[in-house]
Amino acid sequence: MAPAVVTRRFLSRRAASSLAMLVVAVGTGCHAATGWIWVRWLAEAGLLVYCTLELPDISTGGRRMLVVAAAAAVATVAMAPRPLPILDRGLWAAASLAGLFAALGFLREAAVSSDLVHRSGGLMVRQPPGRRYMVLALGSHMVSLVLNIGVLPLLGTMVMEGNTIEAAGGDPRIVAIRRQRMISALLRGFTLMTLWSPLSISFAVVQTVVPGVAWVKLAPLQVVFAGVLLVWGWALDRVSFRHTGLVPPAVETGGGWAPVARLALLIAAVMAVSLAVAHVLGTELIMGAVLFVPVAAWIWLAAQHGGEGAANAAVTAFRVMARRLSVTLPNFRSEVATVCGAMFLGSVVSALVTPAMSARAMTAIGLPPLLLTILVPWIVIVLARVGVSQIVTISVLGGAFADLGAMGINPVVLASGLMGAWGLAVSFSPVGAATLMTARVAGVPGAEVRNWNRVYAWGGAIILAVWMLVLHWGIILG
């Protein structure tokens, strides 16, 4: 076949899959705003079309997840007396996550070309050892709120470019130590985002498992716990390495910390408006983000072309966004297959394995309800370590606690534990996109990145158990 024909077919497939993902995003948003069932079905169909079109280029892990999800669908048809509602619920849960992926894709495309982001990133990676970990972790955490996992290649590349043999005084050992410390800080800072952000996949999943837990009530507690893990990671960094006495060369920041402050205000504004949209429509916060984030991204990109005049900047931003998304939306294929496939699988399995069945299995362990509640996040972390997705374990095990009130457990305690387990699992899962991407950026095997974070994750799991106990008794006494 002629190369020109192959190229045209590839471009045609890429355009079709981009359109399919946009249908998912528009469908999920419109359903949240209107409640029309037909746009929900349209979003679900768009996701199936997208995965079908991109199947040849999906990673091995992503294809395995799709195969398992398809097997679960077949099992549902064979076993459930009314399979269609179960399959529809699973597809909608997966489509909702895909819609969030697409919305965050808009935001990423505005962020990657923003001078504000690059100036902030440059300031973060060029810090003396005494404050480098804290600045990098906090910076990665903040930028991940708009870039999501895209923060890892962005700041990771800056770290690797600045970590030269010359800056280390010609000592390759110092280069390796700095790489481990800075890359670990970036990864852990990113994982803290999953503990509280309304734009995170973890919040979307936990909200379905523990319904009725409002983000405005959960977020302050989660921010505190994220701070605890931030200090734990910093302390671990401090005791694990001695100072080398070398300071990275300074970088011109042109205004001190002002770019970071402006970026923080921008992120806060996006979250605040997303929350307001969700409140006005009476829908989940994830849908508020799906509806508003693309608009915010377009405005941000237009502001980057403000010198062209308002009208021209708006048109240019639309064209640039469309061109970039036609590349990046198809490139989400493996993440969408893995995450959405796991979400579908978890939803379907949780329907087949009823809450009563899960509850009986958990009760058979013989522990008090509070200790069982603490055990579930530990199971999530252990299974993630051997390659089982957090989405599946949280969806299935969370069903065992359907009647938390009767068990004397506040739903906030379980939700906090599950989100904490998610963040810790992300830091050392062998199949997690974050650890794989971090390893690729750092130029080391994935096993080495997981080894860097082993003590952090298991120590964090102990801290999480203590946190849940404190939270439980604090709520009772309060």
C-alpha positions, 0 to 999 in steps of 0.5 A: 500500500502506498505511503500516502494512502497509509498516511491519509487513513491514519489521519482520517482515523485520528480525526474520527477518534478525536471527534468520538472523544469530543462526543463523549465530552459533550454528551456527558456535559449535556446530560449533566445539564439537561438530564436527556437520556439520549445524550447519555447514550451518545456519550457511551457510544462515542466511548465505544467508537473511540476505543474501537478506532484506537485499539491497534495502538493501545498499549498491551496493558490497556488492551488486557483491561479492555479484554477483561472488561469485555469478558465481564460484559459477557458474564453479565449478559449470561448471569444477570436477570436484567443485564442491560441496566448493569451494562448501561451503568458501567458504560456511563461510569466509564464515559464520565471518566472519559469526559473528564479526561477530555476536559483536562485535555483542553486544559493541558493544551492551554497550559503547555504553551503558557509562559506562566507555567514554564516560568513557574516550573523553571523556578521550582526545579532550580532550588537549593537542597534545603528547600528543593524537595518541598518546592518541587513537591508543592509545585508538582502538586499545584501544576498537576491540578491543571496538567494532571499527569502531564506535570510529570513530563513537563517538570520532569524534563526540566529536572533532567535538563538541569541535573547535569554533571557540570552542576554536580561538580563532575560527580556522577553519584551526585547526579544520580542522588539528585535525580532520585530526590527530585523525580521522587518529589515530583511524583509524590507531589502529583499523587497528593493531587489525587487525595483531594482535587475535585478534578481527579479520577480518584474523587470521581470513583470514590464519590460513586462508591460512597455517595452523599459525601460532599466535596466541600466537607471532604476536601478540608480534611483531605488537604490536611492529610495531604499536608501530613504526607507532604511532611512525611515525604520531606522528612524521609528525603531529609534523613535519607540523603546527606547534603552534597554542598553543591547548589544548582545554578540559579535561574532568572525568574523575572519577578520572584514567586509572582508567576507561581502566585498567579498560577495558583490564583488561576487554578483556584478560579477554575475550581471555584467556577466548576464548583459553582456550575455543579451547584447551580445544576445540582450535579456532581462536581466532576460534571461541573468540571467537564462543563466549565474546564474546556471554556476556561482552557479556551479563554486561557489560550486566547489570553496567550494570543491577546496581542492579536486583539480580542476577536482574532485571539478568540479565533486563533485559540479555537484553531490552535486548540482544535489542531492540538486536540486532534493529536492529543485526544487520540494519544489518550488511548492507553490511559482511557482504555486502562482507566475507563476499562477498569471503571466499567469492570468495577461497576459491573463486578460490583453489580454482580457481587452485591453489597450483601455478598461483599459485606458477608465476606468482610464480616467473615474476617471477624474484625470490628467495623472500624478496623474493617474500614481501615483494612479496605484501603490497605487491601487497595494498596497491597493489590495495586502493588501487584498490578490490580487497579485501584478502581476495581478494588475500590468499586468492589470492596466499597460495596461492602460498606453500603450501610455505613450508618448502621455500622457506626462508621461515618462515610467521610472516614471511608471516603478519606481512607479510599482516596488516601489509599489511591494516592499512595498506590499511585506512587509505586504501582507497577502498572500505573501510568504515573510510575511508568511515565516517571521512569521514562522521563528519568531514564530508569527502569520502572522497578527503580522508581517503585523502589524509590517510593517503597518506604514512602508508600508503606509508611504512608499506609501506616499514617493513613490507618492512624489518620482514619482512627483519629478522624473517626474519633474526632467526628464522634467527639465533635 
